[in-house]
């Protein structure tokens, strides 16, 4: 998708702090981190969000979750714990219409859901 920020990052048109990449997934450090570890995990295939999964292959969705576990281990939060979040739609503050997960960790996270 030509105007998608994450598609431009995946294509290398916009620089990013890459932490993981394979044939299906690209992950990079969030530019406005909400925790010491804050990584965005995105499929290389453009999907609008969790509400657009009918277009996605199950294999791709499984790859996203496996990548999250691998990234948590690489970032040193696998044992201490981490949070995996995907915002869906305007009320959830989804700012980029490309399916993505936020992996947060590295400190005690709040129980509050703001």
TORBA-885317 format. One record per atom (N, C-alpha, C): atom name; residue in one letter; x, y negated, z negated. Coordinates in steps of 0.001 Angstrom, whole numbers. Layout:
N
NODE; CA; A; X; Y; Z
...
// end
This chain:
114
NODE; N; X; 850; 1176; 0
NODE; CA; X; 0; 0; 0
NODE; C; X; 897; -1240; 0
NODE; N; X; 734; -2114; 940
NODE; CA; X; 1655; -3227; 1167
NODE; C; X; 1728; -4249; 42
NODE; N; X; 616; -4526; -638
NODE; CA; X; 622; -5573; -1655
NODE; C; X; 733; -5034; -3078
NODE; N; X; 959; -3765; -3243
NODE; CA; X; 1028; -3149; -4568
NODE; C; X; 2421; -3341; -5179
NODE; N; X; 2467; -3938; -6351
NODE; CA; X; 3730; -4185; -7043
NODE; C; X; 4515; -2895; -7261
NODE; N; X; 3858; -1841; -7735
NODE; CA; X; 4568; -595; -8023
NODE; C; X; 5032; 91; -6749
NODE; N; X; 4266; -8; -5668
NODE; CA; X; 4722; 558; -4392
NODE; C; X; 5986; -161; -3919
NODE; N; X; 6058; -1475; -4134
NODE; CA; X; 7249; -2242; -3760
NODE; C; X; 8448; -1842; -4622
NODE; N; X; 8211; -1581; -5904
NODE; CA; X; 9290; -1132; -6791
NODE; C; X; 9791; 232; -6342
NODE; N; X; 8872; 1153; -6067
NODE; CA; X; 9239; 2505; -5626
NODE; C; X; 10048; 2438; -4327
NODE; N; X; 9655; 1554; -3425
NODE; CA; X; 10342; 1407; -2133
NODE; C; X; 11705; 737; -2268
NODE; N; X; 11989; 156; -3429
NODE; CA; X; 13261; -532; -3629
NODE; C; X; 13236; -1990; -3215
NODE; N; X; 12059; -2499; -2855
NODE; CA; X; 11937; -3900; -2454
NODE; C; X; 12042; -4844; -3646
NODE; N; X; 11710; -4345; -4831
NODE; CA; X; 11810; -5113; -6072
NODE; C; X; 12698; -4302; -7015
NODE; N; X; 13721; -4912; -7588
NODE; CA; X; 14613; -4166; -8484
NODE; C; X; 13890; -3710; -9755
NODE; N; X; 14363; -2592; -10297
NODE; CA; X; 13789; -2067; -11539
NODE; C; X; 14869; -1329; -12316
NODE; N; X; 14598; -1122; -13578
NODE; CA; X; 15504; -358; -14425
NODE; C; X; 15108; 1111; -14412
NODE; N; X; 15440; 1786; -13318
NODE; CA; X; 15034; 3186; -13138
NODE; C; X; 15600; 4059; -14254
NODE; N; X; 14733; 4919; -14791
NODE; CA; X; 15171; 5888; -15805
NODE; C; X; 14935; 7327; -15368
NODE; N; X; 14100; 7505; -14329
NODE; CA; X; 13786; 8866; -13866
NODE; C; X; 13236; 8774; -12450
NODE; N; X; 13598; 9765; -11641
NODE; CA; X; 13021; 9850; -10299
NODE; C; X; 13119; 11281; -9816
NODE; N; X; 12050; 11746; -9184
NODE; CA; X; 12073; 13013; -8477
NODE; C; X; 11252; 12830; -7196
NODE; N; X; 10919; 13907; -6523
NODE; CA; X; 10227; 13771; -5240
NODE; C; X; 8820; 13182; -5357
NODE; N; X; 8195; 13267; -6533
NODE; CA; X; 6825; 12789; -6715
NODE; C; X; 6687; 11582; -7644
NODE; N; X; 7644; 11411; -8557
NODE; CA; X; 7496; 10469; -9670
NODE; C; X; 8649; 9469; -9693
NODE; N; X; 8332; 8243; -10098
NODE; CA; X; 9331; 7212; -10326
NODE; C; X; 9023; 6585; -11684
NODE; N; X; 10033; 6401; -12516
NODE; CA; X; 9836; 5800; -13837
NODE; C; X; 10889; 4726; -14072
NODE; N; X; 10458; 3650; -14715
NODE; CA; X; 11347; 2510; -14929
NODE; C; X; 10967; 1778; -16210
NODE; N; X; 11926; 1026; -16732
NODE; CA; X; 11707; 277; -17961
NODE; C; X; 10736; -876; -17712
NODE; N; X; 9808; -1059; -18655
NODE; CA; X; 8856; -2164; -18582
NODE; C; X; 9607; -3484; -18787
NODE; N; X; 9279; -4504; -18003
NODE; CA; X; 9979; -5789; -18133
NODE; C; X; 9490; -6585; -19345
NODE; N; X; 8379; -6171; -19951
NODE; CA; X; 7852; -6826; -21146
NODE; C; X; 7580; -5740; -22188
NODE; N; X; 8644; -5131; -22742
NODE; CA; X; 8463; -3957; -23605
NODE; C; X; 7687; -4255; -24883
NODE; N; X; 6818; -3311; -25235
NODE; CA; X; 6018; -3405; -26446
NODE; C; X; 6576; -2527; -27558
NODE; N; X; 7663; -1841; -27288
NODE; CA; X; 8346; -969; -28246
NODE; C; X; 9795; -838; -27774
NODE; N; X; 10701; -364; -28655
NODE; CA; X; 12092; -191; -28232
NODE; C; X; 12237; 679; -26981
NODE; N; X; 11396; 1695; -26859
NODE; CA; X; 11328; 2499; -25632
NODE; C; X; 9978; 2199; -24997
NODE; N; X; 10001; 1634; -23802
NODE; CA; X; 8765; 1359; -23057
NODE; C; X; 9058; 1593; -21581
NODE; N; X; 8616; 2742; -21106
NODE; CA; X; 8871; 3171; -19736
NODE; C; X; 7547; 3304; -18999
NODE; N; X; 7495; 2837; -17769
NODE; CA; X; 6331; 3027; -16904
NODE; C; X; 6605; 4219; -15998
NODE; N; X; 5637; 5132; -15950
NODE; CA; X; 5758; 6353; -15151
NODE; C; X; 4691; 6294; -14076
NODE; N; X; 5110; 6313; -12816
NODE; CA; X; 4166; 6149; -11709
NODE; C; X; 4364; 7242; -10657
NODE; N; X; 3269; 7672; -10038
NODE; CA; X; 3429; 8579; -8898
NODE; C; X; 3900; 7775; -7688
NODE; N; X; 4706; 8391; -6845
NODE; CA; X; 5147; 7716; -5622
NODE; C; X; 3994; 7560; -4639
NODE; N; X; 3005; 8406; -4744
NODE; CA; X; 1794; 8293; -3933
NODE; C; X; 893; 7260; -4577
NODE; N; X; 396; 6317; -3797
NODE; CA; X; -478; 5290; -4363
NODE; C; X; -1847; 5876; -4709
NODE; N; X; -2181; 5780; -5982
NODE; CA; X; -3514; 6096; -6490
NODE; C; X; -3925; 4900; -7327
NODE; N; X; -5179; 4481; -7261
NODE; CA; X; -5582; 3241; -7922
NODE; C; X; -5555; 3319; -9443
NODE; N; X; -5773; 4477; -10002
NODE; CA; X; -5796; 4629; -11456
NODE; C; X; -6449; 5938; -11831
NODE; N; X; -6733; 6100; -13107
NODE; CA; X; -7375; 7332; -13560
NODE; C; X; -8746; 7520; -12935
NODE; N; X; -9363; 6427; -12506
NODE; CA; X; -10670; 6530; -11864
NODE; C; X; -10571; 6884; -10377
NODE; N; X; -9370; 7167; -9879
NODE; CA; X; -9188; 7548; -8479
NODE; C; X; -8547; 8911; -8321
NODE; N; X; -8722; 9782; -9305
NODE; CA; X; -8019; 11062; -9285
NODE; C; X; -8583; 12082; -8310
NODE; N; X; -9773; 11846; -7794
NODE; CA; X; -10317; 12792; -6822
NODE; C; X; -9429; 12890; -5586
NODE; N; X; -8601; 11876; -5368
NODE; CA; X; -7664; 11860; -4240
NODE; C; X; -6349; 12568; -4564
NODE; N; X; -6121; 12866; -5830
NODE; CA; X; -4816; 13369; -6258
NODE; C; X; -4754; 14891; -6286
NODE; N; X; -3580; 15405; -5970
NODE; CA; X; -3341; 16844; -6093
NODE; C; X; -3072; 17172; -7553
NODE; N; X; -3572; 18307; -7999
NODE; CA; X; -3326; 18737; -9379
NODE; C; X; -1834; 18842; -9659
NODE; N; X; -1082; 19243; -8667
NODE; CA; X; 371; 19382; -8823
NODE; C; X; 1026; 18040; -9163
NODE; N; X; 545; 16974; -8552
NODE; CA; X; 1063; 15638; -8833
NODE; C; X; 743; 15229; -10267
NODE; N; X; -480; 15482; -10700
NODE; CA; X; -878; 15107; -12057
NODE; C; X; -71; 15870; -13101
NODE; N; X; 165; 17145; -12852
NODE; CA; X; 1000; 17935; -13761
NODE; C; X; 2428; 17391; -13777
NODE; N; X; 2918; 16959; -12630
NODE; CA; X; 4272; 16397; -12542
NODE; C; X; 4406; 15128; -13381
NODE; N; X; 3365; 14313; -13423
NODE; CA; X; 3391; 13108; -14247
NODE; C; X; 3583; 13448; -15721
NODE; N; X; 2837; 14437; -16200
NODE; CA; X; 2934; 14815; -17608
NODE; C; X; 4269; 15481; -17923
NODE; N; X; 4751; 16306; -17013
NODE; CA; X; 6072; 16932; -17228
NODE; C; X; 7179; 15872; -17229
NODE; N; X; 7061; 14890; -16345
NODE; CA; X; 8049; 13812; -16299
NODE; C; X; 8028; 13023; -17605
NODE; N; X; 6844; 12793; -18171
NODE; CA; X; 6743; 12069; -19443
NODE; C; X; 7526; 12799; -20530
NODE; N; X; 7394; 14102; -20590
NODE; CA; X; 8127; 14883; -21597
NODE; C; X; 9633; 14784; -21365
NODE; N; X; 10065; 14901; -20131
NODE; CA; X; 11490; 14799; -19798
NODE; C; X; 12040; 13422; -20164
NODE; N; X; 11291; 12378; -19840
NODE; CA; X; 11723; 11012; -20136
NODE; C; X; 11795; 10789; -21643
NODE; N; X; 10814; 11289; -22383
NODE; CA; X; 10834; 11152; -23847
NODE; C; X; 12096; 11785; -24418
NODE; N; X; 12479; 12942; -23900
NODE; CA; X; 13702; 13605; -24368
NODE; C; X; 14932; 12776; -24010
NODE; N; X; 14999; 12280; -22793
NODE; CA; X; 16150; 11478; -22359
NODE; C; X; 16269; 10173; -23141
NODE; N; X; 15130; 9601; -23516
NODE; CA; X; 15127; 8324; -24230
NODE; C; X; 15267; 8511; -25738
NODE; N; X; 15334; 9767; -26191
NODE; CA; X; 15575; 10042; -27601
NODE; C; X; 14365; 9939; -28508
NODE; N; X; 13152; 10044; -27947
NODE; CA; X; 11946; 9938; -28777
NODE; C; X; 11117; 11225; -28796
NODE; N; X; 11639; 12269; -28199
NODE; CA; X; 10903; 13535; -28132
NODE; C; X; 10568; 14060; -29528
NODE; N; X; 11503; 13984; -30456
NODE; CA; X; 11299; 14519; -31799
NODE; C; X; 10583; 13532; -32712
NODE; N; X; 10956; 12265; -32659
NODE; CA; X; 10351; 11260; -33545
NODE; C; X; 8918; 10931; -33145
NODE; N; X; 8603; 11076; -31874
NODE; CA; X; 7242; 10849; -31396
NODE; C; X; 7150; 9699; -30415
NODE; N; X; 6152; 9776; -29592
NODE; CA; X; 5927; 8745; -28585
NODE; C; X; 4447; 8712; -28232
NODE; N; X; 4053; 7643; -27593
NODE; CA; X; 2666; 7470; -27156
NODE; C; X; 2663; 7375; -25636
NODE; N; X; 1663; 8021; -25016
NODE; CA; X; 1494; 7978; -23567
NODE; C; X; 122; 7374; -23299
NODE; N; X; 106; 6236; -22597
NODE; CA; X; -1122; 5473; -22393
NODE; C; X; -1315; 5179; -20915
NODE; N; X; -2576; 5255; -20476
NODE; CA; X; -2914; 4790; -19137
NODE; C; X; -4157; 3912; -19241
NODE; N; X; -4012; 2660; -18864
NODE; CA; X; -5138; 1740; -18866
NODE; C; X; -5925; 1929; -17579
NODE; N; X; -7243; 1898; -17692
NODE; CA; X; -8091; 2127; -16523
NODE; C; X; -9171; 1060; -16450
NODE; N; X; -9016; 156; -15487
NODE; CA; X; -10024; -870; -15262
NODE; C; X; -9774; -2157; -16023
NODE; N; X; -10564; -3185; -15703
NODE; CA; X; -10346; -4515; -16269
NODE; C; X; -10538; -4594; -17791
NODE; N; X; -11509; -3895; -18353
NODE; CA; X; -11710; -3954; -19799
NODE; C; X; -10560; -3317; -20568
NODE; N; X; -9810; -2443; -19930
NODE; CA; X; -8641; -1813; -20555
NODE; C; X; -7356; -2571; -20208
NODE; N; X; -7494; -3690; -19509
NODE; CA; X; -6362; -4544; -19125
NODE; C; X; -5403; -3864; -18153
NODE; N; X; -5941; -3084; -17223
NODE; CA; X; -5091; -2512; -16173
NODE; C; X; -4689; -3651; -15250
NODE; N; X; -3417; -4034; -15287
NODE; CA; X; -2968; -5195; -14523
NODE; C; X; -2472; -4834; -13127
NODE; N; X; -2061; -3587; -12915
NODE; CA; X; -1615; -3144; -11595
NODE; C; X; -2483; -1961; -11180
NODE; N; X; -3127; -2076; -10040
NODE; CA; X; -4025; -1027; -9543
NODE; C; X; -3238; 89; -8866
NODE; N; X; -2363; 708; -9635
NODE; CA; X; -1589; 1876; -9212
NODE; C; X; -1510; 2740; -10463
NODE; N; X; -1936; 3982; -10365
NODE; CA; X; -1914; 4866; -11524
NODE; C; X; -551; 4807; -12194
NODE; N; X; -543; 4590; -13498
NODE; CA; X; 710; 4583; -14236
NODE; C; X; 455; 4882; -15706
NODE; N; X; 1482; 5407; -16330
NODE; CA; X; 1455; 5689; -17760
NODE; C; X; 2537; 4880; -18433
NODE; N; X; 2227; 4360; -19596
NODE; CA; X; 3202; 3702; -20457
NODE; C; X; 3670; 4736; -21467
NODE; N; X; 4963; 4968; -21539
NODE; CA; X; 5539; 5816; -22575
NODE; C; X; 6191; 4875; -23583
NODE; N; X; 5688; 4896; -24818
NODE; CA; X; 6160; 4003; -25868
NODE; C; X; 6695; 4801; -27035
NODE; N; X; 7798; 4349; -27596
NODE; CA; X; 8359; 5012; -28766
NODE; C; X; 9550; 4245; -29300
NODE; N; X; 10247; 4883; -30214
NODE; CA; X; 11438; 4269; -30785
NODE; C; X; 11194; 3516; -32063
NODE; N; X; 9946; 3504; -32548
NODE; CA; X; 9594; 2883; -33823
NODE; C; X; 8247; 3452; -34256
NODE; N; X; 7871; 3179; -35492
NODE; CA; X; 6552; 3572; -35974
NODE; C; X; 5523; 2720; -35231
NODE; N; X; 4640; 3359; -34484
NODE; CA; X; 3637; 2641; -33705
NODE; C; X; 2393; 2412; -34560
NODE; N; X; 1716; 1325; -34296
NODE; CA; X; 508; 977; -35020
NODE; C; X; -614; 1971; -34736
NODE; N; X; -1446; 2194; -35733
NODE; CA; X; -2625; 3039; -35530
NODE; C; X; -3743; 2263; -34875
NODE; N; X; -3656; 932; -34901
NODE; CA; X; -4680; 74; -34317
NODE; C; X; -4658; 172; -32807
NODE; N; X; -5817; 104; -32228
NODE; CA; X; -5929; 91; -30780
NODE; C; X; -6482; -1282; -30385
NODE; N; X; -5577; -2227; -30057
NODE; CA; X; -6029; -3567; -29677
NODE; C; X; -6417; -3592; -28232
// end
